[in-house]
């Protein structure tokens, strides 16, 4: 079964549009860098249902083993260097479908 890794980003108050664009592009690039990543969808939160969330990403992985390898992968660790300073908080959920 595939796994959906869902990430919702609440940006820091001082994060610039350019910094968020860099984060978004970095997330998109993971598809070509990490084995087992099948698809990545990311976009702006356009509703007021979760007003503190600016962006959400859904990363589709081949299976739980791919998810286990995703976090410690060097490309993901590099992304965290720009994502974590830009985010006030991250909400993450993983579901198997």
PyMOL commands that place a pseudoatom at each C-alpha (Angstrom):
pseudoatom trace, name=CA, resn=UNK, resi=1, chain=A, elem=C, hetatm=0, pos=[0.000, 0.000, 0.000]
pseudoatom trace, name=CA, resn=UNK, resi=2, chain=A, elem=C, hetatm=0, pos=[1.167, 3.530, -0.712]
pseudoatom trace, name=CA, resn=UNK, resi=3, chain=A, elem=C, hetatm=0, pos=[1.689, 6.130, 1.983]
pseudoatom trace, name=CA, resn=UNK, resi=4, chain=A, elem=C, hetatm=0, pos=[0.605, 9.767, 1.906]
pseudoatom trace, name=CA, resn=UNK, resi=5, chain=A, elem=C, hetatm=0, pos=[2.941, 11.979, 3.941]
pseudoatom trace, name=CA, resn=UNK, resi=6, chain=A, elem=C, hetatm=0, pos=[0.986, 15.178, 4.611]
pseudoatom trace, name=CA, resn=UNK, resi=7, chain=A, elem=C, hetatm=0, pos=[2.784, 18.332, 5.750]
pseudoatom trace, name=CA, resn=UNK, resi=8, chain=A, elem=C, hetatm=0, pos=[1.052, 21.584, 6.691]
pseudoatom trace, name=CA, resn=UNK, resi=9, chain=A, elem=C, hetatm=0, pos=[3.258, 24.629, 7.150]
pseudoatom trace, name=CA, resn=UNK, resi=10, chain=A, elem=C, hetatm=0, pos=[2.631, 27.565, 9.461]
pseudoatom trace, name=CA, resn=UNK, resi=11, chain=A, elem=C, hetatm=0, pos=[5.247, 30.130, 8.434]
pseudoatom trace, name=CA, resn=UNK, resi=12, chain=A, elem=C, hetatm=0, pos=[7.236, 32.279, 10.815]
pseudoatom trace, name=CA, resn=UNK, resi=13, chain=A, elem=C, hetatm=0, pos=[6.024, 35.867, 10.904]
pseudoatom trace, name=CA, resn=UNK, resi=14, chain=A, elem=C, hetatm=0, pos=[9.247, 37.183, 9.389]
pseudoatom trace, name=CA, resn=UNK, resi=15, chain=A, elem=C, hetatm=0, pos=[9.620, 34.649, 6.549]
pseudoatom trace, name=CA, resn=UNK, resi=16, chain=A, elem=C, hetatm=0, pos=[9.764, 36.301, 3.123]
pseudoatom trace, name=CA, resn=UNK, resi=17, chain=A, elem=C, hetatm=0, pos=[7.950, 35.233, -0.020]
pseudoatom trace, name=CA, resn=UNK, resi=18, chain=A, elem=C, hetatm=0, pos=[11.339, 34.372, -1.537]
pseudoatom trace, name=CA, resn=UNK, resi=19, chain=A, elem=C, hetatm=0, pos=[12.175, 32.098, 1.397]
pseudoatom trace, name=CA, resn=UNK, resi=20, chain=A, elem=C, hetatm=0, pos=[8.831, 30.303, 1.134]
pseudoatom trace, name=CA, resn=UNK, resi=21, chain=A, elem=C, hetatm=0, pos=[9.334, 29.894, -2.614]
pseudoatom trace, name=CA, resn=UNK, resi=22, chain=A, elem=C, hetatm=0, pos=[12.704, 28.273, -1.896]
pseudoatom trace, name=CA, resn=UNK, resi=23, chain=A, elem=C, hetatm=0, pos=[11.047, 25.894, 0.581]
pseudoatom trace, name=CA, resn=UNK, resi=24, chain=A, elem=C, hetatm=0, pos=[8.318, 24.965, -1.904]
pseudoatom trace, name=CA, resn=UNK, resi=25, chain=A, elem=C, hetatm=0, pos=[10.803, 24.337, -4.689]
pseudoatom trace, name=CA, resn=UNK, resi=26, chain=A, elem=C, hetatm=0, pos=[12.945, 22.281, -2.309]
pseudoatom trace, name=CA, resn=UNK, resi=27, chain=A, elem=C, hetatm=0, pos=[9.973, 20.100, -1.449]
pseudoatom trace, name=CA, resn=UNK, resi=28, chain=A, elem=C, hetatm=0, pos=[9.121, 19.595, -5.132]
pseudoatom trace, name=CA, resn=UNK, resi=29, chain=A, elem=C, hetatm=0, pos=[12.704, 18.545, -5.898]
pseudoatom trace, name=CA, resn=UNK, resi=30, chain=A, elem=C, hetatm=0, pos=[12.559, 15.658, -3.417]
pseudoatom trace, name=CA, resn=UNK, resi=31, chain=A, elem=C, hetatm=0, pos=[10.702, 13.558, -5.988]
pseudoatom trace, name=CA, resn=UNK, resi=32, chain=A, elem=C, hetatm=0, pos=[13.831, 13.360, -8.140]
pseudoatom trace, name=CA, resn=UNK, resi=33, chain=A, elem=C, hetatm=0, pos=[16.200, 12.902, -5.213]
pseudoatom trace, name=CA, resn=UNK, resi=34, chain=A, elem=C, hetatm=0, pos=[14.662, 10.312, -2.904]
pseudoatom trace, name=CA, resn=UNK, resi=35, chain=A, elem=C, hetatm=0, pos=[13.888, 6.740, -3.966]
pseudoatom trace, name=CA, resn=UNK, resi=36, chain=A, elem=C, hetatm=0, pos=[10.334, 5.671, -3.242]
pseudoatom trace, name=CA, resn=UNK, resi=37, chain=A, elem=C, hetatm=0, pos=[8.817, 9.148, -3.672]
pseudoatom trace, name=CA, resn=UNK, resi=38, chain=A, elem=C, hetatm=0, pos=[6.147, 8.634, -6.316]
pseudoatom trace, name=CA, resn=UNK, resi=39, chain=A, elem=C, hetatm=0, pos=[4.504, 12.061, -6.421]
pseudoatom trace, name=CA, resn=UNK, resi=40, chain=A, elem=C, hetatm=0, pos=[4.502, 15.443, -4.693]
pseudoatom trace, name=CA, resn=UNK, resi=41, chain=A, elem=C, hetatm=0, pos=[1.656, 17.914, -4.589]
pseudoatom trace, name=CA, resn=UNK, resi=42, chain=A, elem=C, hetatm=0, pos=[2.133, 21.253, -2.850]
pseudoatom trace, name=CA, resn=UNK, resi=43, chain=A, elem=C, hetatm=0, pos=[0.221, 24.493, -2.897]
pseudoatom trace, name=CA, resn=UNK, resi=44, chain=A, elem=C, hetatm=0, pos=[-1.023, 27.571, -1.089]
pseudoatom trace, name=CA, resn=UNK, resi=45, chain=A, elem=C, hetatm=0, pos=[-3.807, 27.236, 1.444]
pseudoatom trace, name=CA, resn=UNK, resi=46, chain=A, elem=C, hetatm=0, pos=[-6.497, 29.396, -0.143]
pseudoatom trace, name=CA, resn=UNK, resi=47, chain=A, elem=C, hetatm=0, pos=[-9.236, 29.069, 2.476]
pseudoatom trace, name=CA, resn=UNK, resi=48, chain=A, elem=C, hetatm=0, pos=[-9.664, 30.426, 5.986]
pseudoatom trace, name=CA, resn=UNK, resi=49, chain=A, elem=C, hetatm=0, pos=[-10.396, 27.012, 7.543]
pseudoatom trace, name=CA, resn=UNK, resi=50, chain=A, elem=C, hetatm=0, pos=[-6.860, 26.844, 8.937]
pseudoatom trace, name=CA, resn=UNK, resi=51, chain=A, elem=C, hetatm=0, pos=[-5.757, 30.495, 8.707]
pseudoatom trace, name=CA, resn=UNK, resi=52, chain=A, elem=C, hetatm=0, pos=[-2.372, 29.848, 10.305]
pseudoatom trace, name=CA, resn=UNK, resi=53, chain=A, elem=C, hetatm=0, pos=[-1.423, 27.329, 7.553]
pseudoatom trace, name=CA, resn=UNK, resi=54, chain=A, elem=C, hetatm=0, pos=[0.074, 28.947, 4.439]
pseudoatom trace, name=CA, resn=UNK, resi=55, chain=A, elem=C, hetatm=0, pos=[1.015, 25.817, 2.455]
pseudoatom trace, name=CA, resn=UNK, resi=56, chain=A, elem=C, hetatm=0, pos=[0.347, 22.101, 2.438]
pseudoatom trace, name=CA, resn=UNK, resi=57, chain=A, elem=C, hetatm=0, pos=[2.175, 19.254, 0.750]
pseudoatom trace, name=CA, resn=UNK, resi=58, chain=A, elem=C, hetatm=0, pos=[1.167, 15.680, 0.045]
pseudoatom trace, name=CA, resn=UNK, resi=59, chain=A, elem=C, hetatm=0, pos=[4.122, 13.407, -0.680]
pseudoatom trace, name=CA, resn=UNK, resi=60, chain=A, elem=C, hetatm=0, pos=[3.127, 9.995, -2.024]
pseudoatom trace, name=CA, resn=UNK, resi=61, chain=A, elem=C, hetatm=0, pos=[5.574, 7.239, -1.130]
pseudoatom trace, name=CA, resn=UNK, resi=62, chain=A, elem=C, hetatm=0, pos=[5.690, 3.655, -2.356]
pseudoatom trace, name=CA, resn=UNK, resi=63, chain=A, elem=C, hetatm=0, pos=[5.194, 2.091, 1.084]
pseudoatom trace, name=CA, resn=UNK, resi=64, chain=A, elem=C, hetatm=0, pos=[6.050, 2.338, 4.785]
pseudoatom trace, name=CA, resn=UNK, resi=65, chain=A, elem=C, hetatm=0, pos=[9.645, 1.318, 4.085]
pseudoatom trace, name=CA, resn=UNK, resi=66, chain=A, elem=C, hetatm=0, pos=[10.012, 4.265, 1.675]
pseudoatom trace, name=CA, resn=UNK, resi=67, chain=A, elem=C, hetatm=0, pos=[8.596, 6.559, 4.380]
pseudoatom trace, name=CA, resn=UNK, resi=68, chain=A, elem=C, hetatm=0, pos=[11.091, 5.188, 6.906]
pseudoatom trace, name=CA, resn=UNK, resi=69, chain=A, elem=C, hetatm=0, pos=[13.954, 5.961, 4.500]
pseudoatom trace, name=CA, resn=UNK, resi=70, chain=A, elem=C, hetatm=0, pos=[12.557, 9.389, 3.524]
pseudoatom trace, name=CA, resn=UNK, resi=71, chain=A, elem=C, hetatm=0, pos=[13.184, 11.230, 6.809]
pseudoatom trace, name=CA, resn=UNK, resi=72, chain=A, elem=C, hetatm=0, pos=[16.869, 10.432, 7.241]
pseudoatom trace, name=CA, resn=UNK, resi=73, chain=A, elem=C, hetatm=0, pos=[17.674, 10.732, 3.507]
pseudoatom trace, name=CA, resn=UNK, resi=74, chain=A, elem=C, hetatm=0, pos=[20.373, 13.413, 2.915]
pseudoatom trace, name=CA, resn=UNK, resi=75, chain=A, elem=C, hetatm=0, pos=[18.129, 15.366, 0.499]
pseudoatom trace, name=CA, resn=UNK, resi=76, chain=A, elem=C, hetatm=0, pos=[15.385, 15.576, 3.132]
pseudoatom trace, name=CA, resn=UNK, resi=77, chain=A, elem=C, hetatm=0, pos=[17.888, 16.598, 5.786]
pseudoatom trace, name=CA, resn=UNK, resi=78, chain=A, elem=C, hetatm=0, pos=[19.138, 19.393, 3.483]
pseudoatom trace, name=CA, resn=UNK, resi=79, chain=A, elem=C, hetatm=0, pos=[15.557, 20.582, 2.936]
pseudoatom trace, name=CA, resn=UNK, resi=80, chain=A, elem=C, hetatm=0, pos=[15.028, 20.779, 6.697]
pseudoatom trace, name=CA, resn=UNK, resi=81, chain=A, elem=C, hetatm=0, pos=[17.849, 23.341, 6.889]
pseudoatom trace, name=CA, resn=UNK, resi=82, chain=A, elem=C, hetatm=0, pos=[15.639, 25.823, 5.016]
pseudoatom trace, name=CA, resn=UNK, resi=83, chain=A, elem=C, hetatm=0, pos=[12.203, 24.530, 6.053]
pseudoatom trace, name=CA, resn=UNK, resi=84, chain=A, elem=C, hetatm=0, pos=[12.627, 24.550, 9.828]
pseudoatom trace, name=CA, resn=UNK, resi=85, chain=A, elem=C, hetatm=0, pos=[13.815, 28.186, 10.088]
pseudoatom trace, name=CA, resn=UNK, resi=86, chain=A, elem=C, hetatm=0, pos=[10.928, 29.279, 7.834]
pseudoatom trace, name=CA, resn=UNK, resi=87, chain=A, elem=C, hetatm=0, pos=[8.252, 27.437, 9.815]
pseudoatom trace, name=CA, resn=UNK, resi=88, chain=A, elem=C, hetatm=0, pos=[6.698, 28.462, 13.087]
pseudoatom trace, name=CA, resn=UNK, resi=89, chain=A, elem=C, hetatm=0, pos=[5.167, 24.990, 13.159]
pseudoatom trace, name=CA, resn=UNK, resi=90, chain=A, elem=C, hetatm=0, pos=[4.661, 21.921, 11.007]
pseudoatom trace, name=CA, resn=UNK, resi=91, chain=A, elem=C, hetatm=0, pos=[1.699, 19.591, 11.249]
pseudoatom trace, name=CA, resn=UNK, resi=92, chain=A, elem=C, hetatm=0, pos=[2.463, 16.175, 9.809]
pseudoatom trace, name=CA, resn=UNK, resi=93, chain=A, elem=C, hetatm=0, pos=[0.288, 13.128, 9.252]
pseudoatom trace, name=CA, resn=UNK, resi=94, chain=A, elem=C, hetatm=0, pos=[1.018, 9.849, 7.496]
pseudoatom trace, name=CA, resn=UNK, resi=95, chain=A, elem=C, hetatm=0, pos=[-1.735, 7.652, 6.130]
pseudoatom trace, name=CA, resn=UNK, resi=96, chain=A, elem=C, hetatm=0, pos=[-1.601, 4.346, 4.326]
pseudoatom trace, name=CA, resn=UNK, resi=97, chain=A, elem=C, hetatm=0, pos=[-3.944, 3.989, 1.359]
for i in range(1, 97): cmd.bond("trace and resi %d" % i, "trace and resi %d" % (i + 1))
show_as sticks, trace
zoom trace
